[in-house]
Amino acid sequence: MSDYLKKGFLLGLGAAVSGKEKLSLKLKELVDKNELTQEQAKTVMQNFVDKGAMKKDEWNSKNYEQMSKMAKDNGIATKEDINELRARLTELEEKLEEKLNQPN
């Protein structure tokens, strides 16, 4: 992972943790003031966590796409490329074995 991507990821992670802590404190304050029930506060927090998980999955998907594109642009074989070559090699080995075992 490039240094910029790593720093960006860590910055986002820090912001998310800080945001969750601030939200938790604000929700506790609202519950203490009876402006929210405990159940409502839990729902709001769960929605925040769910949205974070969704964004994480979205980021991972975009990161995978970007890394795959970089690999292709730089001529680096991907796992899929290697697996495809292995399958072709196995097929050729089987054909060669059949040909060598045929009576002349």
N, CA, C and O atoms as CSV, one atom per row, in Angstrom:
chain,resi,resn,atom,element,x,y,z
A,1,MET,N,N,0.858,-1.169,0.000
A,1,MET,CA,C,0.000,0.000,0.000
A,1,MET,C,C,0.902,1.229,0.000
A,1,MET,O,O,1.870,1.289,0.758
A,2,SER,N,N,0.591,2.208,-0.845
A,2,SER,CA,C,1.437,3.393,-0.904
A,2,SER,C,C,1.359,4.158,0.403
A,2,SER,O,O,0.401,4.028,1.165
A,3,ASP,N,N,2.380,4.952,0.644
A,3,ASP,CA,C,2.457,5.715,1.891
A,3,ASP,C,C,1.278,6.684,2.012
A,3,ASP,O,O,0.732,6.863,3.101
A,4,TYR,N,N,0.887,7.307,0.901
A,4,TYR,CA,C,-0.236,8.241,0.940
A,4,TYR,C,C,-1.543,7.532,1.273
A,4,TYR,O,O,-2.345,8.035,2.060
A,5,LEU,N,N,-1.755,6.365,0.674
A,5,LEU,CA,C,-2.969,5.602,0.973
A,5,LEU,C,C,-2.999,5.190,2.436
A,5,LEU,O,O,-4.034,5.271,3.097
A,6,LYS,N,N,-1.848,4.746,2.932
A,6,LYS,CA,C,-1.771,4.309,4.322
A,6,LYS,C,C,-2.064,5.477,5.260
A,6,LYS,O,O,-2.833,5.333,6.210
A,7,LYS,N,N,-1.455,6.630,4.997
A,7,LYS,CA,C,-1.694,7.810,5.839
A,7,LYS,C,C,-3.149,8.254,5.764
A,7,LYS,O,O,-3.747,8.626,6.773
A,8,GLY,N,N,-3.707,8.212,4.570
A,8,GLY,CA,C,-5.112,8.585,4.398
A,8,GLY,C,C,-6.039,7.650,5.152
A,8,GLY,O,O,-7.003,8.081,5.784
A,9,PHE,N,N,-5.734,6.374,5.075
A,9,PHE,CA,C,-6.547,5.391,5.794
A,9,PHE,C,C,-6.478,5.628,7.301
A,9,PHE,O,O,-7.500,5.627,7.987
A,10,LEU,N,N,-5.259,5.832,7.810
A,10,LEU,CA,C,-5.102,6.060,9.249
A,10,LEU,C,C,-5.772,7.354,9.686
A,10,LEU,O,O,-6.343,7.415,10.775
A,11,LEU,N,N,-5.711,8.391,8.850
A,11,LEU,CA,C,-6.388,9.642,9.163
A,11,LEU,C,C,-7.895,9.422,9.250
A,11,LEU,O,O,-8.549,9.894,10.180
A,12,GLY,N,N,-8.434,8.706,8.280
A,12,GLY,CA,C,-9.869,8.402,8.293
A,12,GLY,C,C,-10.268,7.567,9.484
A,12,GLY,O,O,-11.319,7.792,10.084
A,13,LEU,N,N,-9.434,6.603,9.830
A,13,LEU,CA,C,-9.712,5.755,10.984
A,13,LEU,C,C,-9.721,6.587,12.265
A,13,LEU,O,O,-10.602,6.426,13.110
A,14,GLY,N,N,-8.744,7.470,12.402
A,14,GLY,CA,C,-8.689,8.345,13.578
A,14,GLY,C,C,-9.906,9.243,13.664
A,14,GLY,O,O,-10.458,9.444,14.745
A,15,ALA,N,N,-10.329,9.789,12.522
A,15,ALA,CA,C,-11.512,10.643,12.496
A,15,ALA,C,C,-12.758,9.865,12.880
A,15,ALA,O,O,-13.621,10.374,13.595
A,16,ALA,N,N,-12.848,8.636,12.406
A,16,ALA,CA,C,-14.017,7.809,12.729
A,16,ALA,C,C,-14.074,7.499,14.219
A,16,ALA,O,O,-15.136,7.591,14.834
A,17,VAL,N,N,-12.939,7.133,14.799
A,17,VAL,CA,C,-12.902,6.820,16.230
A,17,VAL,C,C,-13.251,8.063,17.039
A,17,VAL,O,O,-14.034,7.999,17.987
A,18,SER,N,N,-12.667,9.185,16.661
A,18,SER,CA,C,-12.943,10.446,17.361
A,18,SER,C,C,-14.420,10.815,17.220
A,18,SER,O,O,-15.058,11.234,18.187
A,19,GLY,N,N,-14.955,10.657,16.014
A,19,GLY,CA,C,-16.372,10.951,15.784
A,19,GLY,C,C,-17.283,10.064,16.602
A,19,GLY,O,O,-18.294,10.526,17.132
A,20,LYS,N,N,-16.934,8.791,16.709
A,20,LYS,CA,C,-17.755,7.858,17.489
A,20,LYS,C,C,-17.740,8.244,18.959
A,20,LYS,O,O,-18.775,8.206,19.626
A,21,GLU,N,N,-16.564,8.618,19.468
A,21,GLU,CA,C,-16.454,9.020,20.874
A,21,GLU,C,C,-17.267,10.280,21.140
A,21,GLU,O,O,-17.963,10.368,22.152
A,22,LYS,N,N,-17.184,11.258,20.237
A,22,LYS,CA,C,-17.950,12.499,20.405
A,22,LYS,C,C,-19.444,12.236,20.320
A,22,LYS,O,O,-20.221,12.797,21.093
A,23,LEU,N,N,-19.851,11.383,19.380
A,23,LEU,CA,C,-21.264,11.042,19.254
A,23,LEU,C,C,-21.750,10.342,20.517
A,23,LEU,O,O,-22.842,10.628,21.008
A,24,SER,N,N,-20.957,9.443,21.032
A,24,SER,CA,C,-21.330,8.728,22.249
A,24,SER,C,C,-21.529,9.696,23.414
A,24,SER,O,O,-22.495,9.573,24.166
A,25,LEU,N,N,-20.622,10.652,23.564
A,25,LEU,CA,C,-20.752,11.652,24.632
A,25,LEU,C,C,-21.991,12.514,24.438
A,25,LEU,O,O,-22.707,12.797,25.399
A,26,LYS,N,N,-22.248,12.930,23.206
A,26,LYS,CA,C,-23.422,13.764,22.915
A,26,LYS,C,C,-24.707,12.991,23.180
A,26,LYS,O,O,-25.659,13.540,23.736
A,27,LEU,N,N,-24.742,11.727,22.788
A,27,LEU,CA,C,-25.932,10.911,23.036
A,27,LEU,C,C,-26.169,10.724,24.534
A,27,LEU,O,O,-27.310,10.774,24.994
A,28,LYS,N,N,-25.101,10.511,25.288
A,28,LYS,CA,C,-25.221,10.371,26.741
A,28,LYS,C,C,-25.777,11.658,27.343
A,28,LYS,O,O,-26.620,11.618,28.239
A,29,GLU,N,N,-25.305,12.787,26.851
A,29,GLU,CA,C,-25.787,14.089,27.320
A,29,GLU,C,C,-27.280,14.250,27.035
A,29,GLU,O,O,-28.032,14.719,27.890
A,30,LEU,N,N,-27.707,13.859,25.835
A,30,LEU,CA,C,-29.124,13.955,25.472
A,30,LEU,C,C,-29.989,13.018,26.312
A,30,LEU,O,O,-31.108,13.369,26.685
A,31,VAL,N,N,-29.473,11.836,26.606
A,31,VAL,CA,C,-30.209,10.893,27.455
A,31,VAL,C,C,-30.317,11.463,28.871
A,31,VAL,O,O,-31.372,11.383,29.500
A,32,ASP,N,N,-29.220,12.037,29.366
A,32,ASP,CA,C,-29.231,12.627,30.712
A,32,ASP,C,C,-30.228,13.779,30.809
A,32,ASP,O,O,-30.816,13.999,31.868
A,33,LYS,N,N,-30.422,14.510,29.720
A,33,LYS,CA,C,-31.373,15.626,29.699
A,33,LYS,C,C,-32.791,15.155,29.365
A,33,LYS,O,O,-33.706,15.971,29.256
A,34,ASN,N,N,-32.973,13.851,29.205
A,34,ASN,CA,C,-34.258,13.252,28.836
A,34,ASN,C,C,-34.770,13.742,27.476
A,34,ASN,O,O,-35.979,13.790,27.247
A,35,GLU,N,N,-33.856,14.103,26.585
A,35,GLU,CA,C,-34.249,14.492,25.236
A,35,GLU,C,C,-34.276,13.275,24.303
A,35,GLU,O,O,-34.874,13.318,23.227
A,36,LEU,N,N,-33.625,12.203,24.727
A,36,LEU,CA,C,-33.622,10.929,24.009
A,36,LEU,C,C,-33.762,9.815,25.030
A,36,LEU,O,O,-33.299,9.928,26.165
A,37,THR,N,N,-34.412,8.731,24.605
A,37,THR,CA,C,-34.436,7.553,25.473
A,37,THR,C,C,-33.148,6.772,25.252
A,37,THR,O,O,-32.436,6.990,24.272
A,38,GLN,N,N,-32.865,5.876,26.159
A,38,GLN,CA,C,-31.682,5.032,26.029
A,38,GLN,C,C,-31.774,4.201,24.750
A,38,GLN,O,O,-30.776,3.989,24.063
A,39,GLU,N,N,-32.977,3.736,24.444
A,39,GLU,CA,C,-33.181,2.923,23.237
A,39,GLU,C,C,-32.935,3.742,21.974
A,39,GLU,O,O,-32.328,3.246,21.025
A,40,GLN,N,N,-33.400,4.987,21.951
A,40,GLN,CA,C,-33.170,5.858,20.802
A,40,GLN,C,C,-31.669,6.123,20.621
A,40,GLN,O,O,-31.158,6.123,19.501
A,41,ALA,N,N,-30.987,6.343,21.725
A,41,ALA,CA,C,-29.543,6.589,21.669
A,41,ALA,C,C,-28.817,5.363,21.104
A,41,ALA,O,O,-27.902,5.500,20.292
A,42,LYS,N,N,-29.228,4.168,21.536
A,42,LYS,CA,C,-28.622,2.938,21.013
A,42,LYS,C,C,-28.863,2.812,19.517
A,42,LYS,O,O,-27.972,2.403,18.773
A,43,THR,N,N,-30.067,3.161,19.076
A,43,THR,CA,C,-30.406,3.087,17.653
A,43,THR,C,C,-29.549,4.047,16.841
A,43,THR,O,O,-29.036,3.682,15.783
A,44,VAL,N,N,-29.393,5.270,17.331
A,44,VAL,CA,C,-28.574,6.261,16.629
A,44,VAL,C,C,-27.132,5.765,16.537
A,44,VAL,O,O,-26.509,5.853,15.479
A,45,MET,N,N,-26.602,5.245,17.644
A,45,MET,CA,C,-25.225,4.751,17.657
A,45,MET,C,C,-25.071,3.561,16.712
A,45,MET,O,O,-24.072,3.465,15.999
A,46,GLN,N,N,-26.046,2.658,16.699
A,46,GLN,CA,C,-25.974,1.499,15.811
A,46,GLN,C,C,-26.013,1.926,14.349
A,46,GLN,O,O,-25.300,1.367,13.516
A,47,ASN,N,N,-26.846,2.917,14.038
A,47,ASN,CA,C,-26.897,3.438,12.668
A,47,ASN,C,C,-25.547,4.024,12.265
A,47,ASN,O,O,-25.104,3.851,11.130
A,48,PHE,N,N,-24.896,4.717,13.199
A,48,PHE,CA,C,-23.571,5.302,12.946
A,48,PHE,C,C,-22.555,4.194,12.665
A,48,PHE,O,O,-21.767,4.288,11.724
A,49,VAL,N,N,-22.582,3.151,13.485
A,49,VAL,CA,C,-21.648,2.032,13.314
A,49,VAL,C,C,-21.924,1.292,11.998
A,49,VAL,O,O,-20.994,0.925,11.280
A,50,ASP,N,N,-23.199,1.080,11.692
A,50,ASP,CA,C,-23.564,0.394,10.444
A,50,ASP,C,C,-23.097,1.183,9.222
A,50,ASP,O,O,-22.578,0.615,8.261
A,51,LYS,N,N,-23.289,2.499,9.274
A,51,LYS,CA,C,-22.861,3.336,8.152
A,51,LYS,C,C,-21.339,3.282,8.013
A,51,LYS,O,O,-20.816,3.254,6.900
A,52,GLY,N,N,-20.639,3.266,9.133
A,52,GLY,CA,C,-19.181,3.149,9.093
A,52,GLY,C,C,-18.743,1.837,8.460
A,52,GLY,O,O,-17.798,1.812,7.671
A,53,ALA,N,N,-19.417,0.756,8.797
A,53,ALA,CA,C,-19.088,-0.553,8.221
A,53,ALA,C,C,-19.354,-0.558,6.722
A,53,ALA,O,O,-18.586,-1.127,5.946
A,54,MET,N,N,-20.448,0.079,6.323
A,54,MET,CA,C,-20.785,0.147,4.906
A,54,MET,C,C,-19.716,0.954,4.151
A,54,MET,O,O,-19.290,0.565,3.063
A,55,LYS,N,N,-19.298,2.054,4.726
A,55,LYS,CA,C,-18.267,2.880,4.093
A,55,LYS,C,C,-16.934,2.129,4.033
A,55,LYS,O,O,-16.189,2.257,3.062
A,56,LYS,N,N,-16.642,1.357,5.059
A,56,LYS,CA,C,-15.409,0.560,5.075
A,56,LYS,C,C,-15.424,-0.434,3.926
A,56,LYS,O,O,-14.435,-0.576,3.208
A,57,ASP,N,N,-16.549,-1.123,3.753
A,57,ASP,CA,C,-16.670,-2.085,2.653
A,57,ASP,C,C,-16.535,-1.388,1.300
A,57,ASP,O,O,-15.897,-1.904,0.383
A,58,GLU,N,N,-17.144,-0.209,1.192
A,58,GLU,CA,C,-17.060,0.568,-0.047
A,58,GLU,C,C,-15.610,0.979,-0.307
A,58,GLU,O,O,-15.133,0.896,-1.439
A,59,TRP,N,N,-14.913,1.417,0.734
A,59,TRP,CA,C,-13.518,1.829,0.587
A,59,TRP,C,C,-12.660,0.634,0.180
A,59,TRP,O,O,-11.807,0.752,-0.699
A,60,ASN,N,N,-12.882,-0.506,0.810
A,60,ASN,CA,C,-12.111,-1.708,0.470
A,60,ASN,C,C,-12.319,-2.096,-0.994
A,60,ASN,O,O,-11.373,-2.480,-1.682
A,61,SER,N,N,-13.550,-1.995,-1.458
A,61,SER,CA,C,-13.854,-2.341,-2.841
A,61,SER,C,C,-13.151,-1.383,-3.804
A,61,SER,O,O,-12.549,-1.811,-4.789
A,62,LYS,N,N,-13.232,-0.097,-3.513
A,62,LYS,CA,C,-12.570,0.893,-4.368
A,62,LYS,C,C,-11.059,0.712,-4.331
A,62,LYS,O,O,-10.390,0.844,-5.356
A,63,ASN,N,N,-10.525,0.415,-3.163
A,63,ASN,CA,C,-9.087,0.196,-3.024
A,63,ASN,C,C,-8.657,-1.020,-3.846
A,63,ASN,O,O,-7.625,-0.977,-4.515
A,64,TYR,N,N,-9.432,-2.098,-3.803
A,64,TYR,CA,C,-9.128,-3.298,-4.583
A,64,TYR,C,C,-9.129,-2.980,-6.076
A,64,TYR,O,O,-8.235,-3.401,-6.810
A,65,GLU,N,N,-10.143,-2.231,-6.518
A,65,GLU,CA,C,-10.225,-1.863,-7.929
A,65,GLU,C,C,-9.012,-1.029,-8.338
A,65,GLU,O,O,-8.431,-1.249,-9.400
A,66,GLN,N,N,-8.635,-0.073,-7.493
A,66,GLN,CA,C,-7.504,0.794,-7.798
A,66,GLN,C,C,-6.204,-0.006,-7.847
A,66,GLN,O,O,-5.385,0.191,-8.744
A,67,MET,N,N,-6.017,-0.899,-6.892
A,67,MET,CA,C,-4.796,-1.708,-6.873
A,67,MET,C,C,-4.750,-2.636,-8.090
A,67,MET,O,O,-3.686,-2.828,-8.678
A,68,SER,N,N,-5.878,-3.204,-8.468
A,68,SER,CA,C,-5.925,-4.070,-9.654
A,68,SER,C,C,-5.576,-3.282,-10.906
A,68,SER,O,O,-4.845,-3.769,-11.767
A,69,LYS,N,N,-6.101,-2.063,-11.007
A,69,LYS,CA,C,-5.802,-1.214,-12.161
A,69,LYS,C,C,-4.322,-0.863,-12.191
A,69,LYS,O,O,-3.702,-0.886,-13.255
A,70,MET,N,N,-3.749,-0.539,-11.038
A,70,MET,CA,C,-2.322,-0.216,-10.981
A,70,MET,C,C,-1.478,-1.420,-11.386
A,70,MET,O,O,-0.482,-1.272,-12.095
A,71,ALA,N,N,-1.872,-2.608,-10.938
A,71,ALA,CA,C,-1.136,-3.826,-11.296
A,71,ALA,C,C,-1.197,-4.045,-12.807
A,71,ALA,O,O,-0.190,-4.360,-13.442
A,72,LYS,N,N,-2.382,-3.875,-13.366
A,72,LYS,CA,C,-2.546,-4.068,-14.819
A,72,LYS,C,C,-1.734,-3.028,-15.593
A,72,LYS,O,O,-1.049,-3.356,-16.561
A,73,ASP,N,N,-1.822,-1.763,-15.150
A,73,ASP,CA,C,-1.095,-0.694,-15.837
A,73,ASP,C,C,0.414,-0.899,-15.786
A,73,ASP,O,O,1.126,-0.493,-16.705
A,74,ASN,N,N,0.905,-1.522,-14.726
A,74,ASN,CA,C,2.342,-1.736,-14.560
A,74,ASN,C,C,2.790,-3.129,-15.002
A,74,ASN,O,O,3.949,-3.498,-14.815
A,75,GLY,N,N,1.877,-3.895,-15.584
A,75,GLY,CA,C,2.236,-5.210,-16.103
A,75,GLY,C,C,2.475,-6.252,-15.022
A,75,GLY,O,O,3.192,-7.227,-15.246
A,76,ILE,N,N,1.880,-6.052,-13.855
A,76,ILE,CA,C,2.047,-7.005,-12.751
A,76,ILE,C,C,0.892,-8.003,-12.794
A,76,ILE,O,O,-0.271,-7.619,-12.915
A,77,ALA,N,N,1.225,-9.268,-12.696
A,77,ALA,CA,C,0.204,-10.313,-12.736
A,77,ALA,C,C,-0.627,-10.279,-11.455
A,77,ALA,O,O,-0.092,-10.156,-10.353
A,78,THR,N,N,-1.933,-10.391,-11.622
A,78,THR,CA,C,-2.836,-10.470,-10.477
A,78,THR,C,C,-3.037,-11.933,-10.096
A,78,THR,O,O,-2.616,-12.839,-10.815
A,79,LYS,N,N,-3.670,-12.145,-8.980
A,79,LYS,CA,C,-3.961,-13.504,-8.528
A,79,LYS,C,C,-4.823,-14.228,-9.572
A,79,LYS,O,O,-4.628,-15.416,-9.827
A,80,GLU,N,N,-5.767,-13.508,-10.167
A,80,GLU,CA,C,-6.623,-14.105,-11.187
A,80,GLU,C,C,-5.797,-14.518,-12.407
A,80,GLU,O,O,-6.008,-15.590,-12.974
A,81,ASP,N,N,-4.855,-13.654,-12.805
A,81,ASP,CA,C,-3.982,-13.978,-13.943
A,81,ASP,C,C,-3.198,-15.263,-13.671
A,81,ASP,O,O,-3.112,-16.142,-14.528
A,82,ILE,N,N,-2.636,-15.358,-12.486
A,82,ILE,CA,C,-1.825,-16.526,-12.115
A,82,ILE,C,C,-2.685,-17.786,-12.079
A,82,ILE,O,O,-2.266,-18.837,-12.563
A,83,ASN,N,N,-3.880,-17.686,-11.510
A,83,ASN,CA,C,-4.772,-18.845,-11.460
A,83,ASN,C,C,-5.182,-19.293,-12.859
A,83,ASN,O,O,-5.293,-20.491,-13.122
A,84,GLU,N,N,-5.408,-18.329,-13.761
A,84,GLU,CA,C,-5.752,-18.663,-15.145
A,84,GLU,C,C,-4.587,-19.381,-15.831
A,84,GLU,O,O,-4.793,-20.358,-16.551
A,85,LEU,N,N,-3.378,-18.901,-15.606
A,85,LEU,CA,C,-2.205,-19.554,-16.193
A,85,LEU,C,C,-1.996,-20.953,-15.625
A,85,LEU,O,O,-1.624,-21.872,-16.354
A,86,ARG,N,N,-2.232,-21.115,-14.329
A,86,ARG,CA,C,-2.107,-22.446,-13.720
A,86,ARG,C,C,-3.090,-23.422,-14.357
A,86,ARG,O,O,-2.740,-24.565,-14.651
A,87,ALA,N,N,-4.320,-22.964,-14.567
A,87,ALA,CA,C,-5.331,-23.831,-15.175
A,87,ALA,C,C,-4.922,-24.215,-16.599
A,87,ALA,O,O,-5.064,-25.371,-16.998
A,88,ARG,N,N,-4.418,-23.251,-17.358
A,88,ARG,CA,C,-3.973,-23.537,-18.725
A,88,ARG,C,C,-2.785,-24.499,-18.710
A,88,ARG,O,O,-2.710,-25.409,-19.536
A,89,LEU,N,N,-1.869,-24.299,-17.780
A,89,LEU,CA,C,-0.698,-25.171,-17.683
A,89,LEU,C,C,-1.113,-26.596,-17.338
A,89,LEU,O,O,-0.602,-27.553,-17.919
A,90,THR,N,N,-2.029,-26.735,-16.403
A,90,THR,CA,C,-2.521,-28.064,-16.033
A,90,THR,C,C,-3.172,-28.747,-17.230
A,90,THR,O,O,-2.962,-29.935,-17.473
A,91,GLU,N,N,-3.954,-27.987,-17.965
A,91,GLU,CA,C,-4.617,-28.541,-19.151
A,91,GLU,C,C,-3.583,-28.996,-20.182
A,91,GLU,O,O,-3.723,-30.072,-20.762
A,92,LEU,N,N,-2.563,-28.200,-20.413
A,92,LEU,CA,C,-1.515,-28.572,-21.373
A,92,LEU,C,C,-0.724,-29.789,-20.906
A,92,LEU,O,O,-0.370,-30.653,-21.709
A,93,GLU,N,N,-0.450,-29.851,-19.613
A,93,GLU,CA,C,0.265,-31.017,-19.071
A,93,GLU,C,C,-0.545,-32.293,-19.271
A,93,GLU,O,O,0.003,-33.340,-19.616
A,94,GLU,N,N,-1.854,-32.195,-19.051
A,94,GLU,CA,C,-2.714,-33.364,-19.240
A,94,GLU,C,C,-2.732,-33.797,-20.703
A,94,GLU,O,O,-2.676,-34.991,-21.000
A,95,LYS,N,N,-2.811,-32.829,-21.616
A,95,LYS,CA,C,-2.802,-33.159,-23.044
A,95,LYS,C,C,-1.472,-33.786,-23.454
A,95,LYS,O,O,-1.447,-34.747,-24.223
A,96,LEU,N,N,-0.375,-33.247,-22.944
A,96,LEU,CA,C,0.942,-33.787,-23.253
A,96,LEU,C,C,1.073,-35.205,-22.713
A,96,LEU,O,O,1.604,-36.082,-23.394
A,97,GLU,N,N,0.600,-35.432,-21.509
A,97,GLU,CA,C,0.656,-36.764,-20.903
A,97,GLU,C,C,-0.140,-37.759,-21.744
A,97,GLU,O,O,0.312,-38.881,-21.971
A,98,GLU,N,N,-1.329,-37.352,-22.208
A,98,GLU,CA,C,-2.155,-38.216,-23.054
A,98,GLU,C,C,-1.409,-38.551,-24.359
A,98,GLU,O,O,-1.399,-39.694,-24.814
A,99,LYS,N,N,-0.800,-37.535,-24.930
A,99,LYS,CA,C,-0.097,-37.729,-26.198
A,99,LYS,C,C,1.100,-38.668,-26.014
A,99,LYS,O,O,1.355,-39.523,-26.862
A,100,LEU,N,N,1.823,-38.512,-24.918
A,100,LEU,CA,C,2.991,-39.373,-24.660
A,100,LEU,C,C,2.579,-40.813,-24.370
A,100,LEU,O,O,3.337,-41.743,-24.645
A,101,ASN,N,N,1.397,-40.999,-23.824
A,101,ASN,CA,C,0.942,-42.348,-23.470
A,101,ASN,C,C,0.226,-43.065,-24.626
A,101,ASN,O,O,-0.128,-44.237,-24.498
A,102,GLN,N,N,0.013,-42.372,-25.745
A,102,GLN,CA,C,-0.650,-43.014,-26.893
A,102,GLN,C,C,0.352,-43.923,-27.606
A,102,GLN,O,O,1.516,-43.564,-27.778
A,103,PRO,N,N,-0.113,-45.098,-28.016
A,103,PRO,CA,C,0.769,-45.976,-28.794
A,103,PRO,C,C,0.986,-45.379,-30.177
A,103,PRO,O,O,0.077,-44.783,-30.755
A,104,ASN,N,N,2.180,-45.540,-30.697
A,104,ASN,CA,C,2.510,-44.991,-32.019
A,104,ASN,C,C,2.010,-45.846,-33.117
A,104,ASN,O,O,2.205,-45.524,-34.289
